[in-house]
């Protein structure tokens, strides 16, 4: 993660499972917006300190640790 984001965010990583849910992420760090994305879906590649990609499978289960980007 870029050092510029260190000053902007209160938290930069969340665990998988319950801690990877959009509501948890946005509650624990109100400065970011969690974006739910189906695994394999293309996304924009620019880095954004205010965005957290939450990758899920067809059953809406988080498949990797959400991080800012």
N, CA, C and O atoms as CSV, one atom per row, in Angstrom:
chain,resi,resn,atom,element,x,y,z
A,1,UNK,N,N,0.844,-1.180,0.000
A,1,UNK,CA,C,0.000,0.000,0.000
A,1,UNK,C,C,0.880,1.230,0.000
A,1,UNK,O,O,1.900,1.272,0.687
A,2,UNK,N,N,0.496,2.209,-0.753
A,2,UNK,CA,C,1.234,3.457,-0.856
A,2,UNK,C,C,1.252,4.182,0.487
A,2,UNK,O,O,0.268,4.151,1.226
A,3,UNK,N,N,2.371,4.834,0.803
A,3,UNK,CA,C,2.477,5.552,2.068
A,3,UNK,C,C,1.502,6.714,2.141
A,3,UNK,O,O,1.146,7.146,3.237
A,4,UNK,N,N,1.068,7.223,1.014
A,4,UNK,CA,C,0.092,8.309,1.022
A,4,UNK,C,C,-1.228,7.856,1.650
A,4,UNK,O,O,-1.933,8.660,2.260
A,5,UNK,N,N,-1.556,6.590,1.503
A,5,UNK,CA,C,-2.790,6.062,2.083
A,5,UNK,C,C,-2.683,5.870,3.588
A,5,UNK,O,O,-3.704,5.855,4.275
A,6,UNK,N,N,-1.484,5.725,4.113
A,6,UNK,CA,C,-1.290,5.528,5.547
A,6,UNK,C,C,-1.938,6.666,6.336
A,6,UNK,O,O,-2.515,6.427,7.397
A,7,UNK,N,N,-1.853,7.874,5.842
A,7,UNK,CA,C,-2.429,9.023,6.537
A,7,UNK,C,C,-3.936,9.124,6.324
A,7,UNK,O,O,-4.636,9.747,7.122
A,8,UNK,N,N,-4.433,8.518,5.261
A,8,UNK,CA,C,-5.821,8.666,4.880
A,8,UNK,C,C,-6.735,7.647,5.539
A,8,UNK,O,O,-7.896,7.946,5.819
A,9,UNK,N,N,-6.233,6.464,5.785
A,9,UNK,CA,C,-7.093,5.381,6.243
A,9,UNK,C,C,-6.788,4.936,7.669
A,9,UNK,O,O,-5.650,5.006,8.133
A,10,UNK,N,N,-7.818,4.485,8.340
A,10,UNK,CA,C,-7.666,3.971,9.694
A,10,UNK,C,C,-7.269,2.497,9.684
A,10,UNK,O,O,-6.623,2.024,10.620
A,11,UNK,N,N,-7.643,1.782,8.652
A,11,UNK,CA,C,-7.339,0.363,8.531
A,11,UNK,C,C,-7.212,0.025,7.061
A,11,UNK,O,O,-7.956,0.564,6.242
A,12,UNK,N,N,-6.283,-0.859,6.703
A,12,UNK,CA,C,-6.020,-1.143,5.297
A,12,UNK,C,C,-6.294,-2.583,4.890
A,12,UNK,O,O,-6.374,-2.866,3.694
A,13,UNK,N,N,-6.442,-3.510,5.846
A,13,UNK,CA,C,-6.691,-4.924,5.541
A,13,UNK,C,C,-7.773,-5.465,6.456
A,13,UNK,O,O,-7.914,-5.028,7.598
A,14,UNK,N,N,-8.527,-6.410,5.948
A,14,UNK,CA,C,-9.553,-7.081,6.722
A,14,UNK,C,C,-9.412,-8.574,6.504
A,14,UNK,O,O,-8.907,-9.007,5.469
A,15,UNK,N,N,-9.852,-9.361,7.468
A,15,UNK,CA,C,-9.789,-10.812,7.318
A,15,UNK,C,C,-10.870,-11.332,6.381
A,15,UNK,O,O,-11.788,-10.605,6.002
A,16,UNK,N,N,-10.743,-12.591,6.021
A,16,UNK,CA,C,-11.767,-13.224,5.198
A,16,UNK,C,C,-12.960,-13.582,6.086
A,16,UNK,O,O,-12.923,-13.395,7.303
A,17,UNK,N,N,-14.007,-14.096,5.462
A,17,UNK,CA,C,-15.192,-14.515,6.202
A,17,UNK,C,C,-15.990,-13.323,6.692
A,17,UNK,O,O,-16.221,-12.376,5.941
A,18,UNK,N,N,-16.414,-13.363,7.953
A,18,UNK,CA,C,-17.259,-12.295,8.491
A,18,UNK,C,C,-16.592,-10.934,8.414
A,18,UNK,O,O,-17.264,-9.937,8.150
A,19,UNK,N,N,-15.271,-10.867,8.642
A,19,UNK,CA,C,-14.589,-9.582,8.652
A,19,UNK,C,C,-14.404,-8.990,7.264
A,19,UNK,O,O,-14.008,-7.831,7.139
A,20,UNK,N,N,-14.682,-9.759,6.222
A,20,UNK,CA,C,-14.539,-9.254,4.873
A,20,UNK,C,C,-15.814,-8.657,4.308
A,20,UNK,O,O,-15.850,-8.279,3.137
A,21,UNK,N,N,-16.850,-8.566,5.106
A,21,UNK,CA,C,-18.130,-8.065,4.619
A,21,UNK,C,C,-18.116,-6.552,4.458
A,21,UNK,O,O,-17.444,-5.841,5.206
A,22,UNK,N,N,-18.852,-6.079,3.491
A,22,UNK,CA,C,-18.917,-4.642,3.199
A,22,UNK,C,C,-19.262,-3.825,4.436
A,22,UNK,O,O,-18.608,-2.821,4.719
A,23,UNK,N,N,-20.283,-4.245,5.172
A,23,UNK,CA,C,-20.733,-3.483,6.332
A,23,UNK,C,C,-19.628,-3.370,7.381
A,23,UNK,O,O,-19.436,-2.310,7.976
A,24,UNK,N,N,-18.908,-4.461,7.602
A,24,UNK,CA,C,-17.820,-4.458,8.579
A,24,UNK,C,C,-16.708,-3.519,8.147
A,24,UNK,O,O,-16.208,-2.731,8.949
A,25,UNK,N,N,-16.323,-3.599,6.889
A,25,UNK,CA,C,-15.241,-2.765,6.369
A,25,UNK,C,C,-15.591,-1.291,6.489
A,25,UNK,O,O,-14.787,-0.502,6.985
A,26,UNK,N,N,-16.780,-0.912,6.042
A,26,UNK,CA,C,-17.170,0.499,6.067
A,26,UNK,C,C,-17.415,1.002,7.482
A,26,UNK,O,O,-17.225,2.188,7.750
A,27,UNK,N,N,-17.830,0.129,8.391
A,27,UNK,CA,C,-18.014,0.532,9.791
A,27,UNK,C,C,-16.650,0.745,10.457
A,27,UNK,O,O,-16.458,1.720,11.183
A,28,UNK,N,N,-15.705,-0.169,10.209
A,28,UNK,CA,C,-14.400,-0.066,10.840
A,28,UNK,C,C,-13.534,1.038,10.239
A,28,UNK,O,O,-12.633,1.552,10.902
A,29,UNK,N,N,-13.801,1.400,8.995
A,29,UNK,CA,C,-13.058,2.493,8.357
A,29,UNK,C,C,-14.028,3.282,7.473
A,29,UNK,O,O,-14.168,2.974,6.290
A,30,UNK,N,N,-14.695,4.290,8.029
A,30,UNK,CA,C,-15.689,5.053,7.276
A,30,UNK,C,C,-15.104,5.891,6.136
A,30,UNK,O,O,-15.852,6.512,5.381
A,31,UNK,N,N,-13.784,5.912,6.007
A,31,UNK,CA,C,-13.160,6.676,4.926
A,31,UNK,C,C,-13.097,5.898,3.615
A,31,UNK,O,O,-12.695,6.453,2.593
A,32,UNK,N,N,-13.490,4.612,3.627
A,32,UNK,CA,C,-13.413,3.798,2.418
A,32,UNK,C,C,-14.793,3.322,1.983
A,32,UNK,O,O,-15.742,3.307,2.767
A,33,UNK,N,N,-14.879,2.933,0.714
A,33,UNK,CA,C,-16.077,2.324,0.151
A,33,UNK,C,C,-15.718,0.920,-0.301
A,33,UNK,O,O,-14.813,0.733,-1.114
A,34,UNK,N,N,-16.430,-0.066,0.230
A,34,UNK,CA,C,-16.188,-1.452,-0.159
A,34,UNK,C,C,-16.964,-1.748,-1.438
A,34,UNK,O,O,-18.156,-1.457,-1.541
A,35,UNK,N,N,-16.272,-2.327,-2.400
A,35,UNK,CA,C,-16.876,-2.678,-3.684
A,35,UNK,C,C,-16.900,-4.199,-3.808
A,35,UNK,O,O,-15.847,-4.833,-3.883
A,36,UNK,N,N,-18.082,-4.778,-3.830
A,36,UNK,CA,C,-18.233,-6.230,-3.967
A,36,UNK,C,C,-18.087,-6.591,-5.439
A,36,UNK,O,O,-18.768,-6.034,-6.300
A,37,UNK,N,N,-17.178,-7.541,-5.715
A,37,UNK,CA,C,-16.895,-7.923,-7.103
A,37,UNK,C,C,-16.869,-9.446,-7.196
A,37,UNK,O,O,-16.218,-10.115,-6.394
A,38,UNK,N,N,-17.577,-9.981,-8.173
A,38,UNK,CA,C,-17.570,-11.418,-8.417
A,38,UNK,C,C,-16.196,-11.835,-8.918
A,38,UNK,O,O,-15.645,-11.214,-9.826
A,39,UNK,N,N,-15.647,-12.881,-8.328
A,39,UNK,CA,C,-14.331,-13.395,-8.693
A,39,UNK,C,C,-14.235,-13.576,-10.207
A,39,UNK,O,O,-15.109,-14.183,-10.826
A,40,UNK,N,N,-13.168,-13.045,-10.793
A,40,UNK,CA,C,-12.955,-13.149,-12.229
A,40,UNK,C,C,-13.468,-11.969,-13.035
A,40,UNK,O,O,-13.195,-11.876,-14.232
A,41,UNK,N,N,-14.210,-11.065,-12.400
A,41,UNK,CA,C,-14.730,-9.889,-13.081
A,41,UNK,C,C,-13.623,-8.854,-13.242
A,41,UNK,O,O,-12.924,-8.550,-12.275
A,42,UNK,N,N,-13.447,-8.303,-14.449
A,42,UNK,CA,C,-12.420,-7.261,-14.613
A,42,UNK,C,C,-12.809,-5.984,-13.859
A,42,UNK,O,O,-13.985,-5.626,-13.788
A,43,UNK,N,N,-11.812,-5.312,-13.302
A,43,UNK,CA,C,-12.045,-4.051,-12.587
A,43,UNK,C,C,-11.050,-3.013,-13.078
A,43,UNK,O,O,-10.035,-3.342,-13.692
A,44,UNK,N,N,-11.357,-1.770,-12.800
A,44,UNK,CA,C,-10.464,-0.673,-13.148
A,44,UNK,C,C,-9.152,-0.864,-12.383
A,44,UNK,O,O,-9.175,-1.315,-11.238
A,45,UNK,N,N,-8.025,-0.536,-12.983
A,45,UNK,CA,C,-6.733,-0.834,-12.372
A,45,UNK,C,C,-6.080,0.339,-11.653
A,45,UNK,O,O,-4.983,0.192,-11.114
A,46,UNK,N,N,-6.729,1.502,-11.631
A,46,UNK,CA,C,-6.107,2.617,-10.913
A,46,UNK,C,C,-6.192,2.393,-9.401
A,46,UNK,O,O,-7.154,1.804,-8.910
A,47,UNK,N,N,-5.188,2.863,-8.674
A,47,UNK,CA,C,-5.141,2.709,-7.220
A,47,UNK,C,C,-5.937,3.835,-6.581
A,47,UNK,O,O,-5.784,4.998,-6.954
A,48,UNK,N,N,-6.796,3.490,-5.610
A,48,UNK,CA,C,-7.618,4.487,-4.930
A,48,UNK,C,C,-7.615,4.176,-3.431
A,48,UNK,O,O,-8.060,3.105,-3.018
A,49,UNK,N,N,-7.124,5.092,-2.631
A,49,UNK,CA,C,-7.039,4.904,-1.182
A,49,UNK,C,C,-8.409,4.773,-0.524
A,49,UNK,O,O,-8.516,4.301,0.607
A,50,UNK,N,N,-9.436,5.183,-1.220
A,50,UNK,CA,C,-10.787,5.144,-0.645
A,50,UNK,C,C,-11.575,3.914,-1.061
A,50,UNK,O,O,-12.745,3.786,-0.702
A,51,UNK,N,N,-10.960,3.006,-1.810
A,51,UNK,CA,C,-11.691,1.846,-2.337
A,51,UNK,C,C,-11.104,0.549,-1.782
A,51,UNK,O,O,-9.889,0.394,-1.662
A,52,UNK,N,N,-12.007,-0.380,-1.446
A,52,UNK,CA,C,-11.616,-1.724,-1.029
A,52,UNK,C,C,-12.344,-2.710,-1.930
A,52,UNK,O,O,-13.574,-2.757,-1.941
A,53,UNK,N,N,-11.587,-3.494,-2.681
A,53,UNK,CA,C,-12.188,-4.549,-3.502
A,53,UNK,C,C,-12.466,-5.751,-2.606
A,53,UNK,O,O,-11.578,-6.232,-1.903
A,54,UNK,N,N,-13.707,-6.231,-2.640
A,54,UNK,CA,C,-14.089,-7.428,-1.889
A,54,UNK,C,C,-14.481,-8.484,-2.919
A,54,UNK,O,O,-15.566,-8.429,-3.497
A,55,UNK,N,N,-13.584,-9.445,-3.142
A,55,UNK,CA,C,-13.804,-10.484,-4.146
A,55,UNK,C,C,-14.621,-11.612,-3.541
A,55,UNK,O,O,-14.263,-12.153,-2.494
A,56,UNK,N,N,-15.728,-11.971,-4.205
A,56,UNK,CA,C,-16.609,-13.033,-3.713
A,56,UNK,C,C,-16.833,-14.075,-4.803
A,56,UNK,O,O,-16.638,-13.805,-5.988
A,57,UNK,N,N,-17.253,-15.293,-4.376
A,57,UNK,CA,C,-17.597,-16.329,-5.338
A,57,UNK,C,C,-19.100,-16.277,-5.615
A,57,UNK,O,O,-19.784,-15.349,-5.183
A,58,UNK,N,N,-19.608,-17.278,-6.338
A,58,UNK,CA,C,-21.028,-17.304,-6.715
A,58,UNK,C,C,-21.953,-17.381,-5.507
A,58,UNK,O,O,-23.127,-17.024,-5.603
A,59,UNK,N,N,-21.433,-17.843,-4.368
A,59,UNK,CA,C,-22.239,-17.956,-3.147
A,59,UNK,C,C,-22.071,-16.744,-2.233
A,59,UNK,O,O,-22.501,-16.762,-1.079
A,60,UNK,N,N,-21.445,-15.700,-2.754
A,60,UNK,CA,C,-21.201,-14.458,-2.016
A,60,UNK,C,C,-20.261,-14.657,-0.826
A,60,UNK,O,O,-20.351,-13.941,0.171
A,61,UNK,N,N,-19.359,-15.634,-0.938
A,61,UNK,CA,C,-18.345,-15.886,0.088
A,61,UNK,C,C,-17.071,-15.174,-0.333
A,61,UNK,O,O,-16.635,-15.302,-1.478
A,62,UNK,N,N,-16.469,-14.422,0.587
A,62,UNK,CA,C,-15.230,-13.698,0.306
A,62,UNK,C,C,-14.121,-14.710,0.008
A,62,UNK,O,O,-13.898,-15.642,0.780
A,63,UNK,N,N,-13.426,-14.515,-1.125
A,63,UNK,CA,C,-12.423,-15.486,-1.567
A,63,UNK,C,C,-10.990,-15.080,-1.297
A,63,UNK,O,O,-10.098,-15.923,-1.387
A,64,UNK,N,N,-10.730,-13.818,-0.970
A,64,UNK,CA,C,-9.383,-13.391,-0.600
A,64,UNK,C,C,-9.496,-12.209,0.356
A,64,UNK,O,O,-10.546,-11.573,0.448
A,65,UNK,N,N,-8.428,-11.927,1.054
A,65,UNK,CA,C,-8.434,-10.859,2.054
A,65,UNK,C,C,-8.625,-9.514,1.366
A,65,UNK,O,O,-7.819,-9.144,0.512
A,66,UNK,N,N,-9.681,-8.770,1.723
A,66,UNK,CA,C,-9.891,-7.443,1.132
A,66,UNK,C,C,-8.805,-6.463,1.576
A,66,UNK,O,O,-8.436,-6.410,2.749
A,67,UNK,N,N,-8.304,-5.694,0.614
A,67,UNK,CA,C,-7.291,-4.681,0.899
A,67,UNK,C,C,-7.628,-3.400,0.139
A,67,UNK,O,O,-8.346,-3.425,-0.861
A,68,UNK,N,N,-7.107,-2.305,0.624
A,68,UNK,CA,C,-7.317,-1.022,-0.043
A,68,UNK,C,C,-6.633,-1.031,-1.401
A,68,UNK,O,O,-5.545,-1.585,-1.558
A,69,UNK,N,N,-7.270,-0.423,-2.360
A,69,UNK,CA,C,-6.651,-0.328,-3.681
A,69,UNK,C,C,-7.628,0.082,-4.685
A,69,UNK,O,O,-7.286,0.215,-5.860
